[in-house]
């Protein structure tokens, strides 16, 4: 019924929607004290960086500016590659 191209497109759409939703929730969470907003923002940006060259550039700049963040991203990419 579904071909591989349609599955791939729907998967990309799901990741894009979920990534933007997490970025919006993380941004709102910056104003809520007990909410782990930075974690949610990082996860959303990581999801979007897989598809968007512009977001990938921003994440790369953040990783260079904050080495601990860069190390955490490298670790997450290594786990994902397994």
Buried (B, 14 or more C-beta within 10 A) or exposed (E): EEEEEEEEEEEEEEBBEBBEEBBEBBEEBEEEEEBEBEEBBBBBBBBBBBEBEEBBEEBEEBBEEEEEBBEBBEEEEEEEEE
